[in-house]
Each structure stands twice: as C-alpha cells, then as structure tokens.
Amino acid sequence: MKRVLIAAALAVGLSAPALAGFSDGQRLFQAGDYDGAMAAWMADADAGDARSQFSLGTMYHLGIGVAADPEVAAEWYQMAARQGYEPARSALAAMGREVVAAPARPAVTPPRMSGKTDTDRAPRDARERVEFVVKQLLAQVDHSVGERSGRLSYGDVTVVESGAGYDVTVTDIYLVSGRGSDVEIGTVTARVGVEDDRVYGIDVDLPAALVVRGAQSGHVTDVTFGARRAKIRWDRQLQAIVFADVALDKTVIQTRGQADRATIETIAINSDLRETDGLWSGPATFSLRGIEAAADAGNTFRLGALTLGAEFTRFDMRRYADLARELEANRQQGRGEPDLDVTGLLGGVAFNFAIGDLNVVGSRNGDIQLAEAHLTLAFENLDQPLANFILDYGHGGVTSARTGVDDGLSPRELRLRTTLDRIPLASVAKRGGVMALEYALLGQVTSSGVLVEQLRQELTQAGTILSIENGTFAAPKLSGDLSGALKADASTPLGVVGAFDLRLAGLVELVGGYLAGDDPAAPAAEIVKALRSFADKGVPDGDALTYRLEVRRDGQVMLNGENAFTAFMEMQQP
C-alpha cells in the first residue's frame, strides 16, 4: 500500500505544471532516461523546487534507476514537505514519518549514474511501467479537476499480468468536483495492452452505478447505467488521451426522496487524434441522445440530441503541453504572463454545437419547441501567413416561443454564415498587443491612430474580406435574405469598400396591419412609423422589397442610392 501511495504521488508530480528544468526531467523520465531525469531534477532541487526534490525522493524510494534507499528518499521528501508540498507529506506518512527540521541537503548526495546502459536503467519489470502509466492517467484527471477546485482520490491500484496484457483494479475512486457535489465512483477495472513504447490501449469496465452527493444541498442522487463501453489510447509522452470510444446506455438519474428523475438513452465521448510529422489532427466530441427529465411541478424537458465537438488540424500537442506548464508555473510564482511564441502551434480548429428535437413544457417563457439548432466557430490556416475565420449559425422549427415581442416576428428559421478571409494574424496580434500594453501601462491608447493605419495597410495588402453568405430568416409575418461582402482598402476614407443586399417579404403587409389597428401585437407608434419609413425606401421586387447598403470608395455609405445617415435620421423623425 505504501508503494502504491508513493507511485501515485509521483504521477501527480509528473502531471503538474512544470518549470523548464522540471519539464525536461519529466520528458526524460517518461522516455526511460533516468540518468538524464535525475540530472535535470537535481539542478532544480538544489534551487529549492519542491517537485524536483519529491521526484528524486521517489526514485530512491522505489528504486527506479538507482538502488532503493529509503533514508535518502526520506530526506528528499522532507525538503519538499517543508515547503508545503502535499505529495511529499503523503509519502512521508506512508513511510510512517513526520515532517521534521533537517539539514538543507540530503546527507547522501545522489550519484550521477554515469556509464549505465539503458537496460540497467529500465524499470524492474513491464508490470511496474503499466502501473505507473495508470497512475499518470489518474493524476491527469486529478490535475484537470484540481484546476476547478476539485480533486480525485482513490485507494489501491493493483496490476496483474494476464496473457498478453495486464488486468488493473483501482479501488475507492472518489471525485470532489469543486462545484458543490461529490461523486462516489467506487471500484473500476481495466485491461491494459502495451501497443508500443509510448502508447497504451486501455479497455475500462466502468461501474454500473454512481452516487452523487450535494455538498451544500445534502441531496443524494443515484446514477445507474445499462450497457457500458470505454476504450482509450493513452500516450504517456504527451500525457494525453489520443483516442476515446466511450458509451453509456440507458442512464437513469434519480434524486433520493424526490420525484425529480432524468433518463438519457446514450452518452458518448469520442476522439481520434492522429499524428503526422509530429502534429496531431482529428475530432473530439461529446454527445447525448434521448434526454428526458421531469420535476415535481409537472415541468418536463425532452431533447433528442446534443453534441459538443472540436476538430483539430496540425496541433503541436507536445509544444502546447510545454507552454501550458510554463504559463501555470509563472502564475503560481506570481511572475505574470510570459511572452510566449504560439506561432505554428495549431493549424486550425473548429468548435461545433448542435441540438435537435427540443421540447420544454412549463418554462417561464411558455412551452418551447425547437427542431434543430447549430453553431460552428472555425479558425483555419492559423499556422499560415493568412488565416480564415468562419461563423455558421442556424436554427429551425421554432414554435410556441414566448419572446415578449410580436410572436409573428420571432424567426422560426434562421441561417447565417459569416466568413473573414485572409487575415494577417501575426500583424493583428502584434497591433492588438501593443494597444493592450499601452492601456495597461498608461490607462489609455496613445498610438491608436498610427496602429490602426498600419493595420489598415496590412489588411489591404493581405486582401482581407468580410462576407455574409446564406443569410436567411423566416417568421410568420416577415422573411428575408441577406448577403454581401466588404473588402479592406486603405486608400478609402473608411478603409473598406463593398455592399450588402437585403430582400424582405411581408414588410408592407406587416406595416399595413399595424397602421390599420388590426394587429393587437403592434409595437409603439414611433416604431411603426420607422418601419413605414423603412418600407417606403425599399425597391419593389415582386412580393418583396430590396435594399442595397453600399460603402463607396469616396467614404459615403448609401442605402438604395440615398445617403444612409440621412435616411436613418428621417426614420427617427416624429
């Protein structure tokens, strides 16, 4: 048990944000270069880094790369524990020792182990390496929830060789979320297969039930699952999951002593990141299917599907991990944000959100139905001189939504795709950084005029274009289409030229109904007048009115050939 606690604590140390020397030691240790890891950690340990001191102690405690020596291990642990490093305190407790005053340096200076072969420095057996990898994964979860004031605890970890793989058991897993609830997971078993020297395939037998305890409310909720599947691939060098196929069927969530109950047909987590020339690409998604919930008051909630996802392109995961550690180390030491070079870190990423078949009964805004909705934010060619940004939104099938305005103007269908192409990302970031620095130091931006002019020139040279494509909406009383583009042009007063075209159907009939007093949902009189003035400025096109908003090279903004500012002021006149 003591050995398990110490190895688990080492995994926590290895997954924590690192200083440069400590990070070097991490990579060397994971690659099996214990000689190099010890040298890297020794330098930081001498400088007082508690994690490096703890790591050296663990190598001596477990005999990894050196002969086991509990006395030397304890002295390194003491040095780290005196600085309040909890893993070191736990390690001493597991050895039956307390934190005491001691010399500033261990009585025995660890040797450099020069001249040893890779075989001499290897772990005692493959089973021990699998145990360490499992604890790395647990430590990564602990670190993730720790960033949100939570923590993960567990009891024993046992690894037994079986055939071509290993059977793993982790007992007493307990998750404190940091958000007002604790999750009692219990015992989890898994089958681990070693794919190569860095990737481990893990099949997890998830528990059939969880218990969630509300830290403040005192409520206890039972969560049960039907069929369960969890397959992951863990890259121990990246300390990341690069493949996941997790599915939980027939989930039931029931609060004890209450009628509140929810069911979920399927919960799924999927990711498949693949490496090409050291860069990773692929999707990661979380999805729910067949959600139903009911409360005591008779309110019901049904959702056919929900998906949250991201698609990564040319992601330098190793460099990202190093940058994240550097940021966290600076934050912990109060050194502020370092000047990090993120150029080429990521080729592109697209974030996706989608829901389908939403039905809510008894909400404050009345009953709501929504057939589907989606939102995509995509960033392309981030590792190239010119990047692209895409926003794509849409929803359809909205009915019975009480919005507080004329329900006839509530869009039942809405589609919009906006793109910003050929962005000189480095220039934009540089100008923005200078303005942010000026504001932070001086409380104002004194060079904004110069910076904006420089940016205008660079956007023009890049040929940056803002476009709206497929902009459509449809409400019971009004529908329309919008499209157009603006192109950067530093030679013009406004810095852009272009036009947008709008086509509206139903505006004349809408205004006519308001003016006739036949529509009880009519807005205030001044709004009706503005709508009538806007309708008068439209160009008839069949059963619709068309509008063209044009930004000219001379700096004028025109609405259907008329100065747009003048037209707007006319609409505001009583």
N, C-alpha and C positions, 0 to 999 in steps of 0.2 A: 504494500500500500504506500509506503514512504517513497519507493522508487517511482510509482505512478504519479504521486503529487509533484515530485521534483521535475519529472519529464514534462508534465502538463504545464508547470510554471515556466519551464524553458520555452515551450511553444508559445506561451503568452509573450514572453520577452522577445522572441523572434518575430512575432507578428506586429509588435508595437511600432509606431513611427520611430525612425532612426536618424541619428546623426550620420555624417558621411562615413566615419570610421566604423561605426557600429553597423551601418548598412553593408559595408564591404565585408565585414565579418559574417553577416547573415548569408550573403551570396556564397562565400567560400565554404561555410559550414554546410549549406544545402548541397553544394557540389561535391562534398566529401573531402575538401581540402582543409583538414582540421589544423594542420600546421599553420596555414595562412590565416585561418579564422582566429586562432589563438594570438597570432602576432597583431592582427588588426584590433582585436578586443583589448589586448594588453595596453596598447597606446592610449585608448580611451579610458581604460580602467585606471591607469596611472594619473589621468587628468581628472578623475573623480566621477566618471559616468557610471551610474548605478547599474544600468542594464548590462554593460560590458563586464562589470565586476560579478554580477549574478551569473552571466553566461559562462565565465571562466570557472566559477564555483561549480556549476552544473557539470561541466566537462570532467572535473575532478571527482565529483560525487558519483557520476555514472560510469566513469572510466572510458569516456569517448575520446579516442585519440591519444590518451595518456593512461598510465596506470591509476586505478581508482585510489584516492587518498582523501578520506572524509575530513581529516584535520585541515588540510589545505582548502578543501571545499568550504568548510565552515567559516574559515577566516575571510574568504572572499564574500560569502553570504553576509557575514557580519558587517563588512564595509558597505554593502548595498543596503542592508536593512537599516543601518543608522541614518540613512538618507530618506527613510520612509518608504522604500521600495517594497510593496506588499508581497510580490512573489518570493523575495528573499526571506521575508519574515515567515512566510508559509513553509519555505524549505527548512528553515531552522527549527520550526515547530515540528515538522515531520521527523527531524533528527533528534527531537527531544531536547532542544537547546533554546535558550532565551537570547535576546539581543543584549549584548554587554559591551562595555568600553574595551577597546583593543588597540594595539599599535596601528599606525596609519597604513601599514602594508603587511601582507601575509609574512609569516616567519620563514616560509619556504618560497623562494622565487620560482615560478613555473619555468621549466626548461623550454627551449625553443624547438626541440624535437627535430633538429636538422638531421638529414641523412636517412629518414624513414621512408619506406616505399608506400605507395597507395594502399597496398594490401595491409601493411602494418597499421595504417590509419583508418581503415574501414571500421564500421560498427561491428560489434561482436557477431551479429547474425542478421539475416534479412528480416526476421520477425521483429527485431528491435527497430529497424528502419520503418517498417509498416506502422508500428506503434507510434513512432514519432510523427509520421505523416498524418495519422488520425488526430493526434493532438494539435498539430499545426492547423488542421481544418477546424477543430473545436475552438482553438484560440482565435482564429479569424472571425468566427461567429461572435465570440466574446468581445473582440475589439469593435466589431460593427455595431453591436447593441450598446457597447460602452460609450460610443460617440453620442448616443441619445440617452445618456444617464442610466443605462441598463447594465445587466451583466448576465453571464451564463455560468452556472455551476454544474458540476457532475461528480459522481463518486468514483468507482473503479473503472479502469479500462483494461480489458483483457484481450490478448491476441493469441490465437491458436492456429498453428499451421494445419491446413487441411487440403490434401491433394495439391493442385497447382496454385492454390491461393491461401487466404487466411480468413478465419472467422473472427469477427470483432464484436465485443459486447461493451457497451457504455451504460453504466447504471446511474440512477438518480439524477437525471438531467432536469434542471430547473432554470427557467428563464425569467428574469426580472426585467420587464420591458422598459421601465422608466417612464411609462405613460399611464400609471395608475392601475396596472394589472400585472399579475404574475401568472406564469404558465407552468404547470406541473406536467412534464412530458414523460417521465419515468425511464424505463429501460429501452434502449434501441440496439438492435443487432444489425450487422452488415457483413457482406462478403467482399473482400478486397483482393483485386488482382493486380499484379505489377506488370504494366504494359511495356515500360522501358525505364531508363534510369531517372526519368523526371515525371512521368505521367502514371497515375494510379487510377484504375477503374473501380468504382465502389457501387455495389448494389445494396441499398439500405432497406431493411424491413421496418417500416415505420409503425409506431404503435397504433392500435385500433381506437384509442380514446385519449383525450387530453382533459385537464381540469384547469380552468381559468378563474383566478381569484381576484376580485376587485379590491385593490389596496385601500381605497377610500370608501367605496360604496358598501363593501362587505359582501357583495353578491358573489355567488359561486355558480359558474356556468360549465356545463358538461358539453364537450365536443366529441362526437363519435364519427367514425369513418367506415365506409364499406370497403370496397376493393382499394388497394394502395400499391403504388409503384414509385420507386425512386432510384434512378441510375444517374451517376455523375462521374465526371473525369476531373481529377484534381492534378494541377500542375504545381509540383512542390517548389520549383524555382520561382515561378511567378506568385506563388501562394494565392492561387485563384482557381475557381471552377471554370473550366473552358467548355464543358458540355453538361447539360442537365436535361433529364426527362423525368419529371415528377408529376404524378397524377393521383388525386384523391377523389374517390367517387362516393356519392350518397352521404354527404356530410350533413350532420344534424347538430344544431346549436340550441341548447335548452338551458335557460336560467332556472335554477332550483327555486321552487316556491312561487314561480310566476308563470303566467300563460304565454309570455313572450317566447317565440320559437322561430327559428330560421332554418331553412334547408338549402343546400347547394348541390346541384346534380354533379358537377365536376369542377375541381380546382386543378389547374395545370400550371407548371413552371417549365419553360423550355428555353434552352440556349445551345448554340452550336458555333463557337468561335474557332476559326481555323487559321493556322499560321502559314504565311508565305513570306519568305525572306525576312523573318523576324517581326513581321507586322500581322496583326490579327483582324479578321473580318467575320461578320456573321450576326445573326439575330439573337435577342434575348427577350422573352415575352412572359407575361403573367396573365392568365385568363380565368374567368369564371363563367360557368354555364348553368342555366336553370336555377336562378336565385328566387326564393320566396320567403317573405317574413311577415309575421302577424303580431300585433300588440294587443294589450288588454282593451284598449279603446275602440277596437274594431278597425284600426288603420291597417292597411295591407300594402305590401311593396313587392312587385314582381319585376324581374329583369331577366330577359332571355339570355343576354351575353354581355360581358365586359372584357375588354382587352387593353392592357398597357404593354407597350413594347418599345424596343430600341433596336436599330440596325446600325452596326458599326462598320466602318470601312478604313482599312490601313491604320489600325490602332496600335501604337507602340506601348504595349502594356507594361513592359519592363521599365521603360523610362517614366511612364506615368506613376508606377509604384514608387520609384525613387523620388520624384517630385512631390508626391503626397507625403512621404516621410519627411522631406526637408521642410515643407510647409508646417507640418504638425510640430516638428522639433523647434522651429522658430516661434511658433505660437506658445508652446509650453515654456520656453525660456524668455518670453517677453521681448523678443528681438524684432517684432513687426514682420511684415510681409517681405520675403526676399525677392530680388529681381530675377525671376525665373524665365528662361527661354523655352517657350512652348512651341516654337516653330517646328512643324513637321510631326507633332505629337499624334495628330489624328487626321486622316484623310477626309472623313465625313461621318455624320451621324444623323439619323432620322428618328424622331420621337413620335410615337403613334398612340392615339387614344380612340377607342370606339366602344359604343354601346348599342344594343339592339333590343327591341320589344320591351320598353319600359312602361310600366303601368302602376301608378300610385293612386290609392284611394284614401281620402280623408286627410290630405295635407292642408296646410294653412292657406295655400293658394288654390284650393279646389282639387278635383281629380285631374290627373295628368296622364296623357298617353303620348309616347314618342316611339315611332317605328325604328328609327336609327339616327345616330349622330357620330361624326368622326372629326378628329383634329390631327393634323400632321405638321410638325415643325422639322424641316430638314436643312442641314448645312452640308454643302457639297464642296469638294476640292479645297478643303481647309489647308492642305499641305502644298497647295499650288499658289502662284502669284495672285491669281484672281479666283475668288470664291463665289459661291451662289447660295442664296437663302430662299426657301420655299415655305409658304404657309398655305395649307389647304384645309378648309373647314366646310362642313356641310351637315345639315340635319333634314329629316323628312318625316312626314306622318304625324305632326303635332296636332293634337285635338284636345278640346276642353281645358285649355290652359288659361287660368285667370291671371291676367298680367297687370290689371289696374288701368289699362288704356282700352281703347276701342279694340275689341277682340277681332274685329274684321281686318285689322291691320297687323295682327300677330302672324309672322311668317310661318306657314305650315311647311314650306320647303325653302331652304336657303343653301346656296352653294357659292363659295368664293375661293379662288386660287390666286394668290399674290406671289410674285417672284421678284427678287432683287438679284440681278445677274451681273457678273464681272465686278465684284467688289475687291478693291485693292486692300486686302485685310491688314497687311502689315502697316500700311500708311494710316488707315483708320485707327488701328490700335495705338499707333505712335502718337497721333494728334490728340486722341482722346486721353492718353496717359499724361501728356504734357498739361492739358487743361485740368485734369483731376489733381495733378501735383500742385499747380498754381493755386487752385481753390483751397487745397488742404493747407498750404503754407501761408497764403495771403488773404484767404477768405473771399477772393474774387478772381476772375479770369481776366487778366490784363491784356493777354495776347490773342484773344479770341478772334479778332478781325484778321490778323495775319494767318492764324492757323486755319480758319475757315477758308480763306482764299487759297492757301496751299492745298487744302483738301479738295476744293472745287477743281483746281487744276489737275490733281491726280485722278479724281473721278472721271473727269473729261478724257484724260489720256487713256484711262482704262476702258472707256466706253460703257460705264455703268448705266443700267436700265432698270427702272421700276415698272412692273407690268401687273395689270389686273386681268385675269383670264376667267372666263366662265362664271362671271358674277351674276347669279340669278336669285330671285326670291319670288315667292308666291303666297299671298294672303287671300282670304275670301273676297276682299274688296279691292285689292291692288296687287299688281305683279310687275316685274321689271327685269331688265338685263343691263349689266354694266361691264364695259371692257375698255382698255386703252393702255397707254404707256407714256412714261416720262423718261427722257434721256439726259444725262448730265452734259452741260455745255457751259464752260466757264466764260465764254465770250458774251453771254447774255446777262442781263441785269439780275435775273432770278437764279441763274445757274442751271436751269433746266428748260427743255422745250418738249412739247408733246401735247396730247389731248386725251380726254376720256369721253366716251359716248354712253348715254343713258337712255333707255327706252322704257316708258311707263304705260301700262294699260290699266284703265279703270279710274284714273285720276279725275277726269271730267265728271264721271258719274258720281264719284265719291263727294266731290265738292258740291255738285248739284243737290245731292241728298242732304248735305249739311245745311246749305242755304235755304232749302225748302222747309227745314224744320222737321223732316220726316224721319230723321235718324236720331234716336234717343242717346246714342253714344257720341254725338258730335262734341268736339273739344271747344275750348273757349273761342269767343268771336274773333280775337286777334289772330289766332292760329288758323281759323277758317279763312280769314282774309288773306293771310300769307300764302296759304295753299292755292287760293283762287288766283293770286297774282303770279305764282309759280306756274300754274296751269296755262295762264294767258301767254307766257313766254315760250311755251313749248311749240314745236313744229308738228302739225298733224301728220300721222303716218298710219293710215288705216284706222283701226280702233285704238291707237296708242298715240302718245306724244313723245317726241325725241328731243334730246338736249345734248349739246356738244360743249364741253368745257375745255378751252384751248389756252395753253400757255405759249405765247408767241415769243419770237426772238427779240422783239423790242421791249419785252418785260410786261406787256399787257396780258391780263387774264380775261378772256372773253367767254360769255355764255350766249351761244347761238348768235354770234356776231355783235353782241352788245357788251359793254364793259361790265364785268361780273360784279364789281364793287357797287356800281351804280344800280344794277338790277337788284342786288341784295338790299340796298337801302330803300328802294321803292317798296319791296315786300314788307319792310318793317314799319312803313308809314301808317298811321291810324286812318 
